[in-house]
Amino acid sequence: MEEQLSKVTGQSEGRPRTRFLKREDIKLFINLLICITVPFFIFWGIEILTRGMEGSITYMKTYPKTALLNYMVLLITTSPALLFKRTHMVALVLNIPWVVASCASYILVKVRSVPFIWADLYCFGDGMSIADQYITKRMVIKLVILLVVGLIVLFTCYKVSFKKYPITRMKRILAMVLVLGIGLLGRGVLMKSGGMERNPWDTMEAYKRNGFVWSFSDSFLATFRKKPEGYSQKAMNEIKKNLEELPKAEDKRMPNMIFVQIEGVIDPLTIPNVKFSGDPIPNIRKYLTENYSGKLQVPTIGGGTARTEFEVLSGVNMNYLAPGEIPYTSGLTSLGPVETIAYVLKEKGYATTGIHNYAGNFYSRDTVYKNLGFDRYITMETMYPIERQNGWPKDEVLVEYIKRTLEKTEEKDFIFAITASTHGAHQYNYDPEKNDTVIKVTGDYSEEALNQLQIYVDRVHRADEVFAQLVEYVNSLEEDTIVVMYPDHYPTLDVLKTIPAEERYQTFYYIIDNQNKIEPSQNNDIEAYELYTHVFNLVGMQGGIMSDFQSYYSKREDYQEKLQKVQYDMLFGKKYITDKEAILTPTIIQIGLEQVQIDNVQYEGTDAIITGKNFTTSSRIFMNGRKVETEFVSDTKLIAHYVKEPPEEVVVKQVARYDKAIATSEVYKK
């Protein structure tokens, strides 16, 4: 009987039974299954965080190719888990960065209406320094819950262990190559079949359409600079030849130029379903209707001030850089000097000054401005006195230092000033007794949204009065002077969420001419990167490659194609379009209107009394290279406490965020 049974089963007595699948193959199959399913649930979880449960399902049904494209990216980044014994644990760990990044994006969308992009990593410190202004308790609670759930999942996976069936290294490698190949091939096929849509000017809409995973990874890949199609020496020489044929003429006017970049101001009367007891910006409205003005297309909303700033200064279209890139922190402006209006006017004999009533090393301006053509940079740390509202310096001090700069210099002036008082976040905790409300707000919105808007309107109305002081001062000058004022971006307010994206990328600008030579005209809509060329044309000035290029090509059909090549050549390329003798060099920049100066040091017990000039509340005393406790008394007097013995050397430094000294006095020796 046993002999017959052995014939049926094919197994003879004493011979081990052969399995169709080995145990290690089953384990490998399970690992493959883990690496295929984990990316899907991570992708779905991220979309739930972004869109909600119903929205995530609708998104996958509406854009199946895009959803699959996002999944393929996660599949690629998860595939290395197959090389490890605890594949399930490693697969989760490899996806932690995606979860963290999506949480960061969730927060950033709430506070600035723009999602998390790779370029944000370059200005992480700047973001953290003002995070307390934006993070709400509700956000913290949600993130803590998510963190706890994540830790529980990781701990559970760590404790779960399967029976150990060794898988050979070769099989692990082959399995990883298989999954990686599927991901790469799938990504390539889906991209060619229309799995995503490019939208360089609207980051928020691009993320909504293409999904967080794909969009964030694409923002990383965009940091690798690619030559525009058709870029060559021949192509650039052709453009250069056309520019050289432009008729050259003497500048008709050389006025002082004051550019004022206003932080996050819009016309509140354009907000739907809201009523105001009066006009929140009566002075700005007067300037818009009685002077040369128009709409200004800017490259950012809710934040990213330096993006608009760089476009205005350089004439560079940010659409042709990485999505959301901040040139000051991404390394672009560290590569060397970039042609700007400051450099162009400096060549004409102008003194060039940047002024900002906020931290001098925010966006690394203290180090990059020397590559943008500025002789001087006046920062909050070098200003005195400074008054604050809601944590931000008031703009009156900015106007004061614009006046002082004009009065100090003998040359013509180019001043680039950046305001701060209307900076967000605009909170919901409105208190009528604490807020000096002039214009009252009512409307068809929640109490929270109206409170936030009321706080914003209070700030904007005060700023409007300050701008009127500046215009009044400029109009009182005999010296030929123009003021160009424009907001950098839309603010982040709940009542603005229903406004179409294309409108939220439009602010306004107006030009005040104290000689009344610029003809009043409205509806002169332009791009931010065309602003300084536009001003040059209005006053009859020439100069600068970008300005000449825009003047020659702006009306031609191939304008954008040529612009992309020109700015690539100037920023990253061979600089074919630049004359060798015109190569720019970094400026020797002075921080502050006047340098800090020590006149005398006296000792009284354990105190050292330092007298001098241009001290501020940011001044710190250093003795023999070490910082000592400093008491600010006045702009001419500081006191160092607990001095054991007189030092060999005393220095006063102006200290910004993170204890960085951005300006210093000469060494005082006893």
VOGU-3710 file (C-alpha; in Angstrom, 3 decimals, decimal comma):
1> meeqlskvtg> 0,000/0,000/0,000  2,813/2,402/0,973  4,648/1,502/-2,228  1,544/2,312/-4,270  1,063/5,593/-2,372  4,650/6,573/-3,058  4,103/6,054/-6,749  1,048/8,286/-6,669  2,757/11,114/-4,728  6,056/10,720/-6,549
11> qsegrprtrf> 7,822/10,422/-3,188  9,809/7,350/-2,273  10,429/6,213/1,280  13,137/8,222/3,029  13,275/10,985/0,378  12,278/14,541/1,587  9,197/16,037/0,018  9,937/18,838/-2,533  8,006/22,165/-2,074  6,718/24,014/-5,107
21> lkrediklfi> 7,877/27,297/-3,452  10,715/27,541/-1,001  10,102/29,367/2,266  12,606/32,086/1,320  10,655/32,668/-1,911  7,441/33,105/0,057  9,220/35,587/2,334  10,547/37,451/-0,735  7,042/37,559/-2,204  5,701/39,024/1,051
31> nllicitvpf> 8,471/41,634/1,016  7,579/42,541/-2,566  3,942/42,868/-1,540  4,935/45,187/1,322  7,010/47,411/-0,963  4,144/47,627/-3,425  1,355/48,361/-0,930  3,115/50,706/1,540  3,688/53,432/-1,122  0,012/53,314/-2,057
41> fifwgieilt> -1,203/53,830/1,502  1,389/56,572/2,074  0,226/58,326/-1,104  -3,412/57,984/-0,101  -2,692/59,226/3,428  -0,901/62,306/2,083  -3,803/63,096/-0,230  -6,287/62,645/2,637  -4,278/65,170/4,664  -4,328/67,556/1,696
51> rgmegsitym> -7,866/67,059/0,356  -9,823/65,048/2,936  -11,151/61,496/2,467  -13,812/62,308/-0,114  -11,536/64,708/-1,984  -8,736/62,147/-2,206  -11,031/59,528/-3,742  -12,446/62,073/-6,192  -8,915/63,109/-7,142  -7,849/59,522/-7,908
61> ktypktalln> -10,968/58,983/-10,021  -10,589/62,279/-11,891  -6,839/62,011/-12,517  -5,944/58,300/-12,425  -2,740/58,785/-14,432  -1,540/61,532/-12,094  -2,375/59,447/-9,027  -0,437/56,542/-10,516  2,470/58,880/-11,295  2,628/59,942/-7,631
71> ymvllittsp> 2,525/56,293/-6,610  5,419/55,489/-8,971  7,592/58,143/-7,317  6,927/56,580/-3,911  7,571/53,118/-5,349  11,003/54,294/-6,534  11,961/55,731/-3,143  10,645/52,671/-1,263  12,393/50,036/-3,415  15,714/50,054/-1,424
81> allfkrthmv> 13,804/48,497/1,501  14,039/45,145/-0,311  17,785/45,068/0,385  17,192/44,835/4,150  16,090/41,924/6,324  13,346/43,897/8,087  11,794/45,101/4,844  8,499/46,156/6,434  10,253/48,405/8,947  12,633/49,988/6,437
91> alvlnipwvv> 9,782/50,599/3,964  8,017/52,723/6,564  11,189/54,546/7,599  11,951/55,443/3,972  8,525/57,073/3,708  8,845/59,155/6,882  10,409/62,098/4,963  7,395/62,135/2,648  4,993/62,228/5,587  6,993/64,978/7,314
101> ascasyilvk> 7,167/67,001/4,089  3,411/66,667/3,543  2,752/67,860/7,112  5,024/70,845/6,490  3,099/71,541/3,301  -0,208/71,366/5,177  1,051/74,042/7,596  2,518/76,273/4,890  -0,690/76,208/2,857  -2,538/77,417/5,947
111> vrsvpfiwad> -0,125/80,244/6,748  0,996/81,470/3,309  -1,289/79,756/0,739  1,730/78,130/-0,929  2,713/74,462/-0,357  6,089/73,095/0,710  8,685/73,108/-2,065  12,303/71,988/-2,185  13,533/75,595/-2,215  12,029/76,079/1,266
121> lycfgdgmsi> 14,779/73,881/2,691  17,312/76,568/1,779  15,574/79,128/3,995  14,560/76,791/6,830  16,187/79,042/9,434  14,346/82,117/8,169  11,053/80,269/8,324  11,609/78,972/11,846  12,524/82,451/13,085  8,975/83,698/12,381
131> adqyitkrmv> 7,094/80,395/12,845  5,643/81,481/16,187  3,734/84,210/14,317  1,858/81,622/12,247  1,486/78,303/14,086  -1,911/77,919/15,787  -2,965/75,597/18,610  -5,218/73,697/16,210  -2,266/72,942/13,931  -0,146/71,817/16,869
141> iklvillvvg> -2,875/69,457/18,131  -3,314/67,858/14,690  0,424/67,393/14,253  0,838/65,920/17,748  -1,936/63,405/17,036  -0,295/62,496/13,736  3,084/62,139/15,438  1,674/59,850/18,132  -0,081/57,659/15,548  3,116/57,486/13,503
151> livlftcykv> 5,205/56,465/16,511  2,686/53,761/17,425  2,806/52,359/13,881  6,613/52,380/13,845  6,843/50,784/17,287  4,360/48,077/16,274  6,315/47,334/13,096  9,525/47,195/15,086  8,052/44,650/17,490  6,459/42,527/14,773
161> sfkkypitrm> 8,849/39,848/13,602  8,362/37,134/11,027  10,008/33,749/11,000  13,492/34,222/9,682  13,980/32,567/6,331  17,238/33,875/4,857  16,914/35,398/1,390  20,055/35,430/-0,690  21,631/38,802/-1,462  21,248/38,235/-5,189
171> krilamvlvl> 17,491/37,671/-4,868  17,160/40,831/-2,775  19,037/42,871/-5,366  16,990/41,408/-8,230  13,755/42,160/-6,370  14,822/45,759/-5,738  15,847/46,206/-9,385  12,453/44,833/-10,458  10,479/47,275/-8,284  12,785/50,185/-9,132
181> gigllgrgvl> 12,471/49,377/-12,834  8,679/49,288/-12,636  8,717/52,667/-10,895  11,098/54,330/-13,352  9,424/52,843/-16,420  5,955/53,700/-15,142  7,022/57,250/-14,332  8,434/57,745/-17,824  5,387/56,314/-19,596  2,915/58,308/-17,487
191> mksggmernp> 4,797/61,575/-18,017  4,702/61,087/-21,778  1,005/60,206/-21,709  -0,037/63,428/-19,959  0,025/62,305/-16,352  0,875/65,825/-15,178  0,474/69,458/-16,227  3,100/72,209/-15,964  2,026/75,401/-14,208  5,188/77,330/-13,260
201> wdtmeaykrn> 3,455/80,564/-12,262  0,933/79,068/-9,788  2,544/76,627/-7,363  -0,642/76,009/-5,388  -2,673/75,049/-8,442  0,185/72,883/-9,724  0,226/70,929/-6,456  -3,549/70,518/-6,508  -3,476/69,187/-10,060  -0,319/67,060/-9,917
211> gfvwsfsdsf> -0,387/65,835/-6,314  2,037/66,565/-3,497  4,503/63,709/-4,075  5,063/64,392/-7,750  5,102/68,176/-7,332  7,600/68,153/-4,460  9,921/65,742/-6,271  9,631/67,861/-9,414  10,590/70,978/-7,431  13,760/69,121/-6,392
221> latfrkkpeg> 14,627/68,027/-9,940  14,108/71,594/-11,152  17,058/72,750/-9,025  19,367/71,057/-11,538  19,858/73,826/-14,075  19,074/72,813/-17,650  20,099/74,698/-20,741  17,106/76,090/-22,635  16,484/74,468/-25,983  18,422/76,309/-28,669
231> ysqkamneik> 20,873/77,947/-26,273  24,243/78,438/-27,998  26,926/81,034/-28,615  25,472/81,691/-32,050  21,998/82,323/-30,650  23,324/84,672/-27,974  25,544/86,551/-30,435  22,498/87,185/-32,612  20,622/88,695/-29,659  23,705/90,672/-28,644
241> knleelpkae> 24,033/92,088/-32,150  20,419/93,262/-32,114  20,929/95,006/-28,776  24,087/96,727/-30,008  22,068/98,196/-32,868  19,722/99,975/-30,472  20,088/103,766/-30,896  22,174/105,163/-28,053  21,172/108,448/-26,494  22,035/110,566/-23,492
251> dkrmpnmifv> 19,837/109,970/-20,457  17,089/112,606/-20,537  16,710/112,568/-16,760  18,710/111,175/-13,860  16,352/111,509/-10,906  16,773/110,006/-7,465  14,924/106,688/-7,596  13,198/105,309/-4,513  11,648/101,866/-4,910  9,428/100,903/-1,965
261> qiegvidplt> 8,352/97,267/-1,742  5,256/97,143/0,473  4,677/93,997/2,503  1,450/92,175/1,621  -0,904/95,110/0,921  -3,968/94,846/-1,300  -6,967/97,060/-1,904  -9,457/95,817/0,738  -12,375/97,207/-1,278  -11,797/94,441/-3,846
271> ipnvkfsgdp> -12,698/91,736/-1,283  -16,201/90,365/-2,040  -19,057/90,410/0,511  -17,345/92,840/2,885  -18,315/96,381/3,910  -16,088/99,065/5,412  -17,013/102,155/7,424  -14,522/104,138/5,334  -11,748/103,745/2,778  -8,887/101,731/4,364
281> ipnirkylte> -6,326/103,126/1,884  -7,413/106,655/0,891  -3,889/107,859/0,133  -2,873/104,839/-1,929  -6,137/105,124/-3,866  -5,382/108,761/-4,601  -1,911/107,869/-5,894  -3,319/105,075/-8,059  -5,931/107,311/-9,692  -3,908/110,532/-10,037
291> nysgklqvpt> -0,493/109,211/-11,107  1,060/106,662/-13,436  -0,121/103,243/-12,214  -1,243/99,748/-13,132  -1,407/96,128/-12,073  1,791/94,252/-11,296  2,041/90,517/-11,966  4,141/89,033/-9,149  5,644/85,529/-8,825  4,340/84,617/-5,368
301> igggtartef> 1,394/84,817/-2,963  1,221/84,775/0,826  5,008/84,837/1,274  8,280/84,634/-0,600  8,924/88,375/-0,540  12,425/87,887/-1,942  11,031/86,321/-5,140  9,257/89,536/-6,122  12,221/91,548/-4,874  14,640/89,641/-7,097
311> evlsgvnmny> 12,406/89,993/-10,162  12,132/93,748/-9,677  15,848/94,260/-9,041  17,194/91,951/-11,761  14,535/91,779/-14,466  14,701/87,961/-14,252  11,505/85,962/-14,842  11,184/83,577/-11,877  9,123/81,157/-13,995  12,376/79,952/-15,546
321> lapgeipyts> 13,965/79,101/-12,197  12,998/76,253/-9,862  9,411/76,382/-8,507  9,294/78,622/-5,463  13,040/79,250/-5,550  14,390/82,019/-3,322  17,531/83,145/-5,204  19,080/84,618/-2,049  19,080/81,288/-0,209  19,310/78,750/-3,055
331> gltslgpvet> 22,878/79,733/-3,867  22,063/81,551/-7,109  23,202/84,952/-5,844  26,264/83,396/-4,211  27,648/82,318/-7,596  28,725/85,883/-8,297  27,327/89,321/-9,133  23,956/89,505/-10,892  23,104/92,482/-13,080  20,461/94,592/-11,329
341> iayvlkekgy> 19,074/98,095/-11,508  21,460/98,896/-8,637  24,504/97,899/-10,717  23,191/99,776/-13,764  22,615/102,977/-11,792  25,905/102,571/-9,935  27,632/102,700/-13,330  25,870/106,011/-13,890  27,276/107,447/-10,658  24,391/106,726/-8,294
351> attgihnyag> 24,819/105,794/-4,626  22,919/102,528/-4,082  21,253/101,777/-0,756  19,025/98,979/0,503  16,846/99,683/3,563  14,755/97,167/5,504  13,283/97,621/8,969  13,680/93,944/9,796  16,463/91,452/10,527  19,483/92,180/8,344
361> nfysrdtvyk> 20,349/88,532/7,769  16,789/87,494/6,899  16,964/85,841/3,458  20,760/86,328/3,816  20,439/89,861/2,449  23,464/90,968/4,475  25,680/88,660/2,400  23,979/88,632/-1,026  23,397/92,370/-1,470  27,075/92,854/-2,333
371> nlgfdryitm> 26,379/90,720/-5,427  23,347/92,825/-6,334  25,154/96,162/-6,572  24,406/97,819/-3,221  26,951/100,110/-1,555  25,046/100,241/1,696  22,437/98,149/3,510  20,559/99,755/6,401  18,952/97,088/8,583  16,785/97,021/11,690
381> etmypierqn> 19,874/96,315/13,815  21,420/99,624/12,727  18,277/101,756/13,218  17,317/103,794/16,267  14,758/104,390/17,598  12,377/101,612/16,497  8,739/101,283/17,545  6,821/98,042/17,086  3,271/96,948/16,469  2,215/93,315/16,782
391> gwpkdevlve> 5,869/92,283/16,947  6,861/93,977/13,678  8,765/97,284/13,405  6,622/100,220/12,356  7,347/101,721/8,955  7,876/105,269/10,238  11,521/104,381/10,863  11,871/103,307/7,229  10,668/106,707/6,031  13,059/108,405/8,450
401> yikrtlekte> 16,057/106,493/7,097  15,047/107,192/3,496  15,165/110,891/4,400  18,527/110,546/6,145  20,013/108,681/3,184  18,934/111,337/0,691  20,320/114,076/2,930  23,633/112,315/3,580  24,739/111,509/0,029  26,035/113,993/-2,517
411> ekdfifaita> 25,441/111,685/-5,497  22,147/110,786/-7,072  20,454/108,047/-5,036  18,923/104,698/-5,795  17,137/103,493/-2,655  15,437/100,120/-2,443  13,275/100,031/0,699  11,283/97,075/2,056  8,492/97,647/4,591  7,583/95,314/7,467
421> sthgahqyny> 4,616/96,607/9,503  1,928/94,820/7,454  3,684/91,454/7,577  1,618/88,406/8,584  0,537/86,344/10,285  -2,739/88,166/10,771  -4,287/86,409/13,762  -7,921/85,943/14,793  -7,672/87,408/18,321  -9,055/90,870/17,588
431> dpekndtvik> -9,685/92,955/20,709  -11,503/96,289/20,125  -10,044/97,745/23,321  -6,440/96,966/22,367  -6,650/97,755/18,663  -6,752/101,331/17,414  -9,519/100,706/14,893  -10,489/103,534/12,551  -12,128/101,630/9,691  -14,631/99,017/10,896
441> vtgdyseeal> -15,261/95,797/8,963  -18,529/93,860/8,501  -19,440/91,098/6,083  -20,791/87,653/5,266  -17,955/85,648/6,808  -17,298/83,837/10,062  -16,417/85,835/13,164  -12,857/84,462/13,003  -12,386/85,533/9,388  -13,768/89,023/10,054
451> nqlqiyvdrv> -11,570/89,430/13,145  -8,531/88,496/11,065  -9,554/90,949/8,343  -10,122/93,705/10,927  -6,585/93,275/12,282  -5,248/93,395/8,721  -7,245/96,516/7,799  -6,033/98,288/10,955  -2,415/97,631/9,932  -2,943/98,594/6,298
461> hradevfaql> -4,694/101,836/7,223  -1,782/102,864/9,460  0,698/101,964/6,708  -1,305/104,070/4,236  -0,765/107,111/6,468  2,985/106,424/6,631  3,243/106,200/2,839  1,518/109,580/2,636  4,287/111,031/4,825  6,907/109,711/2,404
471> veyvnsleed> 5,129/111,116/-0,656  4,649/114,475/1,058  8,367/114,589/1,860  9,418/113,683/-1,698  7,092/116,291/-3,189  8,692/118,900/-0,930  12,154/118,243/-2,399  13,620/120,465/-5,091  15,899/117,655/-6,261  14,479/115,549/-9,103
481> tivvmypdhy> 13,068/112,436/-7,381  10,630/109,658/-8,243  9,071/107,059/-5,950  7,949/103,656/-7,241  5,719/101,799/-4,778  4,281/98,297/-5,123  3,172/95,406/-2,859  5,208/92,206/-3,069  2,332/89,710/-2,858  -1,205/89,045/-1,650
491> ptldvlktip> -1,549/88,466/2,105  -2,847/85,223/3,596  -6,408/85,907/4,741  -9,378/83,565/5,069  -11,617/85,969/3,126  -9,344/85,739/0,073  -9,647/81,982/-0,448  -12,477/82,303/-2,977  -10,617/84,817/-5,150  -9,297/83,152/-8,350
501> aeeryqtfyy> -5,590/82,289/-8,309  -4,794/84,440/-11,331  -6,082/87,514/-9,473  -4,084/86,723/-6,330  -0,866/86,975/-8,332  -1,683/90,585/-9,215  -0,851/93,537/-6,997  -0,486/97,157/-8,108  2,143/99,833/-8,550  2,226/103,596/-8,832
511> iidnqnkiep> 4,925/106,156/-9,592  5,210/109,527/-7,856  7,205/112,127/-9,805  7,949/115,315/-7,872  8,709/117,113/-11,155  5,388/115,989/-12,713  7,149/114,988/-15,925  5,633/111,484/-16,072  2,181/111,805/-17,597  -0,556/110,447/-15,264
521> sqnndieaye> -1,983/107,252/-16,729  -3,750/104,166/-15,358  -4,121/100,513/-16,405  -0,453/100,189/-17,374  -0,257/96,507/-16,424  3,186/94,867/-16,438  5,192/91,981/-15,006  7,319/92,570/-11,892  10,461/91,661/-13,851  9,680/94,455/-16,332
531> lythvfnlvg> 9,192/97,193/-13,740  12,605/98,821/-13,729  12,816/98,749/-17,546  9,409/100,414/-17,593  10,640/103,130/-15,218  13,765/103,681/-17,322  11,638/104,154/-20,429  9,368/106,636/-18,640  12,239/108,856/-17,482  14,283/108,449/-20,667
541> mqggimsdfq> 17,170/106,345/-19,379  19,089/103,475/-20,961  21,481/100,887/-19,641  21,826/97,266/-18,653  21,579/94,108/-20,744  18,196/93,069/-19,368  16,666/96,515/-19,721  17,898/96,865/-23,309  16,717/93,338/-24,105  13,217/93,939/-22,749
551> syyskredyq> 12,953/97,268/-24,566  13,896/95,591/-27,871  12,073/92,251/-27,617  9,047/92,773/-25,333  6,618/93,282/-28,229  7,897/90,318/-30,258  6,361/86,845/-30,327  9,645/85,173/-29,399  10,101/87,416/-26,333  9,755/84,699/-23,676
561> eklqkvqydm> 11,832/82,184/-25,627  14,671/84,697/-25,972  14,262/85,922/-22,377  14,764/82,395/-21,040  18,013/82,067/-22,996  19,313/85,496/-21,983  18,735/85,031/-18,268  20,188/81,503/-18,381  23,283/82,891/-20,104  23,647/85,693/-17,551
571> lfgkkyitdk> 22,992/83,558/-14,450  24,359/80,083/-15,254  25,728/80,045/-18,784  28,879/81,181/-20,561  27,921/84,881/-20,427  28,201/85,201/-24,205  25,959/88,256/-24,112  28,156/90,102/-21,605  31,118/92,178/-22,727  34,267/90,974/-20,989
581> eailtptiiq> 35,155/94,504/-19,895  31,695/94,849/-18,344  31,988/91,833/-16,020  30,558/92,874/-12,649  32,441/92,675/-9,351  31,001/92,446/-5,818  30,596/95,751/-4,013  32,256/96,579/-0,703  29,047/96,939/1,250  28,588/98,975/4,413
591> igleqvqidn> 25,979/97,768/6,898  24,146/100,755/8,369  23,854/104,387/7,356  26,792/105,218/9,622  29,404/102,907/11,080  29,367/102,050/14,770  32,076/103,959/16,591  33,680/103,721/20,061  35,030/107,036/21,361  35,911/106,117/24,929
601> vqyegtdaii> 35,808/103,329/27,534  35,678/104,104/31,270  35,517/101,687/34,194  33,402/102,073/37,323  33,728/99,080/39,608  32,733/95,999/37,586  31,030/98,092/34,898  32,589/99,359/31,681  30,947/102,461/30,223  31,342/102,726/26,447
611> tgknfttssr> 30,587/106,022/24,754  30,491/106,523/21,018  28,118/106,867/18,075  25,363/104,939/16,284  24,607/102,399/19,022  21,235/100,623/18,899  19,316/98,055/20,928  21,076/95,396/18,825  24,552/96,556/19,908  26,609/94,049/21,879
621> ifmngrkvet> 29,966/94,619/23,564  32,805/92,176/22,919  35,906/92,186/25,122  38,956/90,273/23,952  36,719/88,506/21,450  34,066/87,389/23,973  30,542/88,786/24,192  29,687/90,329/27,565  26,375/91,343/29,097  25,387/94,628/27,489
631> efvsdtklia> 22,979/97,307/28,666  21,738/99,761/26,040  21,406/103,269/27,470  21,258/105,445/24,354  22,624/105,671/20,834  25,814/107,122/22,367  26,183/105,006/25,504  26,445/101,299/26,392  27,345/99,597/29,675  29,115/96,246/30,018
641> hyvkeppeev> 28,422/94,510/33,329  30,542/92,103/35,376  33,893/93,121/33,923  36,588/91,544/36,109  39,513/93,448/34,634  40,043/95,918/31,770  40,447/94,019/28,474  43,082/94,604/25,832  40,468/95,089/23,094  36,870/96,299/23,022
651> vvkqvarydk> 34,542/96,038/20,023  30,850/96,845/19,561  28,969/94,644/17,118  25,464/94,924/15,699  24,000/91,476/16,293  21,167/90,017/14,201  19,305/86,704/14,427  21,209/83,664/15,658  23,761/86,006/17,278  25,277/86,816/13,906
661> aiatsevykk> 27,297/90,037/13,885  26,476/91,901/10,677  28,369/95,122/11,484  31,225/95,990/13,822  33,130/98,981/15,114  36,862/99,388/14,860  38,825/97,838/17,716  39,275/100,112/20,727  42,516/99,415/22,590  43,373/100,733/26,016
//
